[in-house]
Amino acid sequence: MTWPVIFVVDHDPSSLRVLLADLTRRFGRAFTVRGAGSVDAALVAVGDLAQSGESLALLLVDDESIDVLTRAHKLYPRAKRVLLVDRDYSSTSPAVQAIALDRADYHIVRPWVDDEMLYRAMSEFLSSWTRDQEPVFELFRVVAAKDDSSVQQVCEVMARFNLPFAIYPAEEEAGQRLMREAGIDASNLPAVVRYDSQAFIHPQLPDLARALGVNVTNDMDVCDVAIVGAGPAGLTAAVYAASEGLDTVLLEQAMSGGQAGTSPMIRNYPGFPHGIAGDDLMAQTCEQAWLMGTHIVFAQQAVALERRGDRRIVHMLDGSEINARTVLIATGVDWRRLGVPALEALVGSGVFYGTVVGESRSMRDQDVFIVGAGNSAAQAAVHLAKHARTVTLVVRGDSLAKSASAYVVGAVEATPNIIVRHGTEVVGGGGNGRLEHVTLLDREADTVERVPATGLFIMIGGEPHTQWLQGSIERDEQGYLVTGHEVREDSSAGWTLHRDPMVLETSMPGVFAAGDTRNGSIKRVASAVGEGSTAVRLMHEYLAG
């Protein structure tokens, strides 16, 4: 058996010798460790690896060999790129530019205090590479026709929870064999077959949630805090509320994570210098909230909020209700629709709103388009570029820098297979049951062009998910929840208490809002986390009063 390769490039012969020996001793049972002492020798060796069909897992190079990372990336786009640098904490360090421009995935600073620091970091990098590969153990196997648009939701749920799964087209032999083994036929598709052979036919979100083993029914009718929405704000509030002794129920109409959970990589979240995948961050926070004692209910949609004396009643779609002393609304936003009928008809069949995580593998070697100009769209482009042949970012304005962070813009510019088309809109598209082409309008040239496309991801901002609160809580003209001093200043809000509304309190006393759903919020994960924790402090004040 040929093991995946760890390749080391270091111009210092003694350092190279020590690294090769140490890495072989620790990782030699699962990886082949090789090295070179110059850029030219390394490029020849990596080229030979590619020609022989060997797998390259990781490149570890010193700061004189950054060119190896760039050129090897074309041969091995999924290999992890690690830069070995000296610690200086200056803005001119090679690591700063390499990470910002996406020329490296990680860095290691020398000297390290002990070998365990090196081993721990390398283990993390190699684990990340392993997760990117096709799953060896398939916890779930999805059987569906190739043109079945309902598979998107299934894949999104699996990807959101980092569950190993694979898709088996019903038209192929492997899919037909799985259908026979599970005792299902073409009329029972799509189907999800769990590792224990239990099949879920035409699975809806509650079915998928049950298949994962999470709770989809609420058996806690009375609580101190009811949190609606399991994005960064809601999950953080759940962590703090439960840890501080409040009986806490967290309700989510889908699965946890919100829009943050769909981000392939969040690079500016404190504490993660190399970034963290949005679904990883949200999954860990969800687990933390549960371990703190939060009662979490997935696939449970809130449809109304009622004030009943000193209690706040959250009404659910299934007819149940939760009687809470305080409520936090953290329902976030839904992606704004593009509004092109021909493309709306293909949602799930090559056209997607938001998430790209679950569709990455299906876009391999394809031509992909992303509509949007914010951080989410730009980060999605960088992520998809690792799989797709080309990624075209369709930007209506004249500059990506006006709406995306500098580090994200730098990563886009440094990725050769990303094309940015400014002053352009997607005005049409179509295909035979699946997206095959899109129509682009160049507003400056006033020309229309039809181009081949396998995937179209639409990320053009959001609309607050607050329709269910109409008539009970004051909203602004765009539907965002009004909080704090804006409630007092709005004569239509109906605030009757002698005290002023607290900073995150809505027009219904005891009901708070946090995250993207609140008017004036800063659309950042860290800001939502801060508001979620602040809301819990305000709830304590309300309950004490």
N, C-alpha and C positions, 0 to 999 in steps of 0.2 A: 504494500500500500504506500502511495506517495503522500507525505504529509504536506499541509500548506506551509509556505515559506515565510519566515521572518527575515528580512534583509536589513543589514546594518551598514551604514557608510560613515566612516570616521577617518579623517586625515591623520590622526595621531595613532601610530602603529600600536603602541602599548595600550592605549585606551580601547582600540578596536579589539585587541586580543582579549582584554578583560571582559568586555561586553559580550563577545561571542561565547566565551567560556561560561559566564554567569547565566546568560539567557538559555544556553543549551542545557545547563544543569537544571534550571527551573522549568523550562517549557519544552525540552527535547523529546518528551514522551508523546507530544501531540503536534509539534511543529518542527520543521527543519530550519535551523538557524544558519544563515550564510552571511558573508560580508565582503566589503571591498574598501580599499583605502583611497580611492579617487573617484571623481565624477565619471570620467570616461570608462573606467573599469566597471563601475556600478551600472551604467547604462547598457553596456554590452551584456552584463550578466542578467539584468532584468529582461532585456530583449530575448536572450536565450531561453529564459523561463517561459516567456509568452509563446515563443515558437514551439517549445516542447509541450505546451498545454498545461504546465504546472500552475498551481494556485498560489497567488501572493496575498498573504493576509495583512502584512504590516511592513512599512518602511520606516526605519529609524535612522535619521541622518543628522550630521552636525551642521552648524550654521554656514559652513562653506559649501554645502552640497544641496542647497534648496532647489537648484535646477533639476536635481534627480526627482524630487517630488512632483514637479510640474510635468516633466516629460514622461515619467512612469505612469502618471495618472491617466494618460491617454490609453495606455495598454491595460491598466488595471484600475478602472474608475471606482471600484468598491474597496480597494485596499486602503487600510487606515494609514494616514501620513503623520508621522511624529517627528517633531523638530527637537534636537538636542542643543540647548543653549546654556550659556553662563548666566547666572543671576546678576542683573544690574538694576532692574526696576526702572529703567529709563524708557521714554516713549520712542526712542530710536532702536530699541532692541529688535533683532530680526524676527523674534516671535510675534511682536505686536503687528507688524505688517503682514506676516505670513498667515496668521489666524484671521485678521480682518479681511484679507483678500481671498480667503478660502484656498490658500496654497498649502495649508496644513490643517489637520483636524485637531491635533493635540500638540502639547509640548512637554518636555521633561527638562527640569533645571538641574544643572550640576554645579558643585558637588552635592550629592545626596548624603544625608546623615548616616544611613545604613542601607544595606541591600534591600530590605523589605520595602522601602519607599519606591525603589525602582520596580520591584516585582509587583507591588500592589497596583501601581499605575499601569504597567504593561498588561496585567491581568484584566484591568478595566477596559483598556483599548481593544484587546483581543476578544473580550466578551462582546463588545459592541460590534466587531466584525462578524462574529459568529451569529449574532441576532439578525444581521442583514442577509444572511444566506437563506436559501430555501430551507424550510423546517425539516428536520430529520424525523421528529416525532410529530405527527399530525393529530393534535387534540380534537380538532373538528375537520370534517371533510364535507365540502359543499358540492352538491350535485345539482347542476342546472343547465338549461339550454344556453348556448353561447349568446343569444340575443335577449336573455331574460334580464330586464332592467331592475328587477327586485333584488338581485344579488348584491347591489351596491350597499344596501343597508346592512345586510349580513356581514359583508367584508368590513364595513366601517366599525361595527360593534367588535368584531374579532380583533381588528387592528388597534382599536382604542384600549383594549384590555391586554394587549401584547400576547394574545393567545396564538399558538402555532396552528395554522390552518392551511388548507390547499383547496383549490377549485378543480373539480372534475367535470369537464363538459360532457353532457349526456350523449352527445353524438360520437364520442370516442370510446374505444374499447375499455379503458380504465374506468370511465364513468359508468358504462353499462355493467361491468363486473361488480362495481360497488353497489349498484342498484339491485342486482341479483342477490348479493350477500345480505343487503338490508331488507330485502323483501318488498321493494317498492318499484313502481313503473313510471313511465313518462307522465302519467296523469297526476302523479304525486310530487311534482317538481315546482319550485326548488325545494330541496330537502337538505337538512344539516344532519350528518351522521356523526355522533360523538364517538370517542375512542372505545366506549363500551358497547358499541353497535346500536345504541338507542337512536332512533331516527325522529327528527322533528320536521313534519310535513308543512309546507307553506308557512314557514315560521314568521310570526309577527314579533315585534319588539319584546312583549312580555314572555313569549316562548323562548327567545334567545336569552333573555335575562335568566329565566329558570334553568336553561341548559347550562349557563355559567355557574349556577348555584347561588345567585344573589336574590334578595328579597324583593318581591313585586306586590305584596299586599301589606297594608298597614294594620297592625294590631295594637297600636298605642293611640288611644282616642284623646287623651289629655296630656299636655306637656307644658313646659315653661317656654320653650322656644320652638317655633316651626320655621324652618328655612326652606324656601321654595327656589330651587335652582342649585345645581351642583357644579358650577364653574369655580374659578379661583376664589371669588368672594364668598360664595356659599360654603364651599369646603373649608375655607379658613375659619369662617364663623363657627362651623360645626366643631372644628378642632378645639377652639377656645371655649365655646359655650359648654360643651360636654366636659372638658377638662376642669372647668370651674364649677362643676356640680349642678348645672342646669339640665333638666330632662329635655333632651334635644331630638327632634325629628327632622330629617333631611329628605325632601321630596324632589325627585327629578323626573321630568316627563320622558326622557330618553335614557342615556347612560352618562356617567359623570365626565366632567372635563370642560364642557362648554367649548367656545371657540379656541381657547388656549390648548385644549386637548387635541385639536386638529393641526397644530403648528408642528412641522417636522423638526424644527430646532429653534429653541429660545436661547439666544446667546447673551442677552443683557439682563438675565435674572441673577440677582446677587447670590454668590456662593457656588456658582457653576462656571468656572473660568473657560471651559471648553463648550459651554452650552449644555442644554438638556432638552431632549425631545418633549414636546408638550404633553403627549400621552403618558410618558414616564412620570413627569412631575405631578400631573393630576392623579394618576393611579396611586402614587405613593401618598399623596395628601388624603385621598379617599380612604386608604387603608389606615392612615393615622387617625382620621376622624372616627372611624369604626372602633379602633382600639381604645380611643378615649371614652367610648360609650355612646356614640351617636347611633340612633336607630335610623338606618338608611333604607329608603324605599325607592327602587328604580321603576321605570315604565309606569309612572303614576302622575297623571296630569292634573294640576290645579285649574279649576274653571271659574271660581268665584271666591270673593273674600267678604265676610260679613262682620259687622260690629254688633256684639250681643252683650250689653253691659260692660263688665271689665274684661270680657273674653273676646278673642278674635277667632272667628270660625273660618277655616279653609275648607272649601267644598271641592271634592275630587270628582273626576269624570265617571268613576265607577259608582257614584252615589254616596260614598263614605265621606266623613268629615273629620277634621282634627280641631279640637278645642285647645287653643293656645293662649298663654298670657301675653306673649309677644310674638311678632312675626318679622322675618327678614325676607324681603323680595330681592332675589339675586338671579333673575331669570335671563339676564343678558340680552343679546340681540339675535335676530335671524338674518341670514344673508339676504340682501336686497336682490330682487329678481331682475333679470336682464330684460324681460318683456318682449322677446322675439318668439312668436308662436311656433315656428318651425323647430327652434332649439328647445323650447319648453317641452315639446312632444318627445324629445330624446333624452330627457333627464334620466340618468341612471344607465343610459346606453351610449356612453361617450361624453355626455354633458353632465357636469357635476357642480353643485354649489358648495363652496368651502373645501372640505377635507380632501387632501391628496394622499394621506397616509395609506389608506386601504387599497389605492389604485396604482401605487408605484410600480409594482411588478408587471401589471398588465400594460403599462406604457413603455416597456422596454423596447428600444430601437424604433420608437414611433415618433411622429411629429405632433407636438402638444402645444396648445395655446392656453394662456392664462390671462383673464381680463381683470385688471386691477392695478393699483399703483401704491398701495400701502405696504407695511412690513409683512403682513400675512401673504400677500400675493408674491412679493419679491422672495421671501423665504421659501415659498412653495416652488418657485422657479428654480432656485438653487438646488433644492432637494430632488425635484423631478429630473433635472439635468444629469443626475448621476445614473439615470435609467434610460431616459428618452434619447432619441437621436438629436432632435432639436426641440427647444422650448422657446416659444415666442411670447413675450410679455406685451400685451396690448394695453397701452397707456393713453388715455384720452387727452391728458394735458401734455405740456411741452417738456416736462422734466420729472423724472422719478424721484429726484432728491427733494422735491417739495413736500412729499408725503411719506417718504420712507427714511429710516435712520441711515446715517452715513456708513456704518459698518455693513449694513445690508446692501446698500447701493454698490459699495466696493466689491462685495462678494459676487453680485450680479455681473459687474463689469469684468471681473477676473475669470468668469466661467465662459469658455469659448463657444459652447453650443447654446448659449442663451442669446436670443435676438430681442432687442427692445424696439418696438414701433411706437413712436410718439405721435400724438395728434390723430390717433386711429381708433375706430370703434368696430365692434362686431355687430353687423346688421342683419346677418342671415346665416343659414347653414342647412345641412340636411344629410341624408343618407338613406340607404335601404334598411330600415329597422335599427340602424346604428349610425352614429356620426361618422361621416366620411369626408366632409368638407365644411369650411366656414367662409363667409363672405365678409371682407374687410372694407371699410370706408376710410380712405385717407382724406381727412377733412381739409388739409392744406392744399393738396393737389386736386381735390374734388374728383377722385377716381375710386372706382369699386373694383375689387379683385377677389376672385374665388380661388381658394388655396386648399390643398389636401390637409386633413386633420383627423387624427384618431381620438384625441381627447381635448375637451374644452372645460377648463375650470374657471368658475366665475366667482370673483372675490371683490365685490364693488361696494363694500360697506354694509352696514346692517340697519335693521329696523327693530326698535325695542320690542321685546316680547311681553307686552303689557295689555294686550287687547282684553284679556280676561278680567282686568281690573277696572274697566270702563264703568263709570257711575259710582264707584266706591272710593277711588283714590285719585287725586288731582294729577293730571298729566299736562305736559306742554304740547305745543302744536304738532311736534314730531312724534309724540307718544311717550317721551321719556318722563320718568317720575320726578315730580317736583319735591324738593326736600329743604329742610332748614329754614333760613330766613326768607326764601322764596315763597314758602307756604304762607307765612305771615303777610307778605306783601301782596299776595294774590287774593283779592276779595272774594273770588268764586270758590276758593279752597274750603271755606266753611270752618276755619279753625276757631274753636270756641273757648279753649282753655285760657286761664289767666297767664300762664307761663308761655314763653316762646318755644316753638318747636326746636328740638335738638338738631344738631347739624345734619344728621342722616335720617331724621324722622320725616315721614310723609304726612299728608293731610289727615290721616287717620292715626290718632295718638296710639303709641305702642307698636306701630308698624313702621319698619325702617327699610331703607333701600341701599344697596351697595353694588358696586361694579358698573358694567357698561349700561345697565338699564336705567341708571340715575342721570338726570340732567346735570351737565357740567362735569361728569366724571372724566378722568384721564384714562384713555384707552390703552392701558398697560397692565400686564399681569401683576407686577409688583404693587401697583396702585390698587387694584382690586383686592389683593391680599390684605393691604393696609386697611382698606375700608371694611373688609369682613371682620378683622380683629377689632377695629374701632366700634363697629356696630354692637358687638357683644358688650363692650364697656358701657355703651349708652343704654343697652337693655338692662344692665344691672342698676343703673341710675333710675330708669323708669320703674322697675320692679320695687326698688327701695322707696320710691316716692309714693 
